[in-house]
């Protein structure tokens, strides 16, 4: 069995992952920044997720469970004493997935050698902007996580929409993990309130007005440049664009 595992946030990183870095690969193929996250039971959680993904995107529940749930199950199935490397970026999309993965790791007390691998700076390209040499360098500078339960707690607060506890937890980890607070702030800012559609939609409206267009591609490019903290892909931004169009 592998003495080391690498949990990657998506297939894009898998395709560019350096062969020089040994270990088993597990792919976190999710977008937990949207859709239902309230279920606690593992099987019921992914049943709800499968229903949401099938309804929202061009995917079947069967394929989702085969491609997505099965990868997270691999984390629960790790029995041996080994190192776990978590390859996640600074943005909210990655962070929410990272917090969820942390809850799975935290269930196994034998998994106490956990490391976080991140790009050396926040950018709209993340790991995708790094060469294989730079990915190896990022791995060499991985950061030890002494209490994975701290990140599992972030998921619990996110899951329960406990925004005050979420902010407090990020603040308590600020010194060692300064990237948490901006992601938490971005999450809170995206929540609509009364006549406020939330930060992402407001930014989309600003971009539309500035560029004098509602065309998706230029709006998407500008949003990704301005709001890389969210890490939204084209599918998430398309939803925001539709909301913004209705408000114009």
C-alpha positions, 0 to 999 in steps of 0.5 A, spaced: 500 500 500 502 507 498 506 510 504 503 516 502 497 519 499 495 525 495 488 528 495 488 533 489 482 538 488 480 536 481 482 532 475 486 538 472 491 537 477 491 530 476 493 531 469 499 535 470 501 531 477 509 530 476 511 523 476 517 524 480 512 525 486 510 518 488 504 516 492 497 514 491 492 519 488 485 521 490 481 526 486 476 531 490 471 532 484 466 536 488 463 543 488 461 544 495 460 551 494 453 550 491 448 545 493 445 541 499 451 540 504 446 539 510 446 531 511 451 528 516 451 521 514 456 519 509 451 516 504 445 520 505 450 526 504 452 524 497 445 521 495 443 529 496 449 531 492 448 526 486 440 529 486 443 536 486 448 535 480 444 531 476 439 536 476 443 542 475 449 539 470 449 534 465 451 528 469 447 522 471 446 520 479 449 514 477 456 517 474 456 522 480 456 516 485 461 512 481 466 518 479 465 522 485 463 519 491 467 513 490 473 518 491 471 520 497 470 513 500 477 512 498 479 517 504 475 513 509 478 506 507 485 508 508 487 504 514 495 504 514 499 509 517 501 513 512 502 521 510 496 525 507 498 531 502 492 535 501 493 539 494 488 545 495 488 552 493 487 559 497 480 560 493 473 559 497 472 553 492 478 549 494 477 551 501 470 548 502 472 542 499 478 542 503 474 543 509 470 537 507 476 532 506 478 534 513 472 531 516 473 525 513 481 525 515 479 527 522 475 520 523 481 516 522 485 517 529 491 514 525 492 519 520 496 524 524 501 525 518 497 530 514 500 536 510 497 542 506 500 543 499 499 550 496 501 555 490 506 560 493 501 565 491 494 567 490 492 567 483 486 566 478 490 560 475 492 556 482 496 550 481 494 550 473 499 556 472 505 552 475 510 547 471 511 540 474 518 543 477 514 548 480 509 543 483 515 539 486 517 545 489 510 547 492 510 539 495 517 540 498 515 546 502 508 543 504 506 545 511 504 540 516 497 540 519 498 538 527 490 538 528 486 536 522 480 537 527 481 545 526 479 544 519 474 539 520 470 544 525 470 549 519 466 545 515 461 544 520 460 551 521 460 552 514 455 546 513 450 549 519 451 556 516 454 558 523 458 565 520 460 567 527 463 561 529 466 560 522 469 567 522 472 566 529 475 559 527 479 563 521 481 568 526 484 563 531 488 560 525 490 566 522 497 566 524 499 560 521 494 559 516 492 567 513 489 564 507 483 562 511 480 569 513 479 572 506 476 565 503 471 566 509 470 573 508 468 572 501 463 566 503 460 571 507 460 577 502 456 572 497 450 571 501 444 575 499 441 580 504 434 583 502 436 588 496 443 586 496 444 580 491 451 579 494 458 581 492 459 576 486 453 578 483 454 586 484 461 585 481 458 582 475 453 588 474 459 592 475 463 589 470 457 589 465 456 596 466 464 597 465 465 593 459 458 595 456 456 588 455 452 582 458 456 577 453 459 571 458 466 570 455 469 577 457 465 578 463 467 571 465 474 573 464 474 580 468 470 576 474 476 571 474 481 576 474 478 581 479 475 575 484 480 570 484 478 569 491 472 565 489 475 560 484 469 559 480 469 556 474 464 557 468 458 554 470 458 558 477 459 564 473 454 563 468 449 562 474 451 569 477 451 572 470 443 570 469 442 573 476 445 579 474 442 580 467 435 580 471 437 585 475 439 590 470 
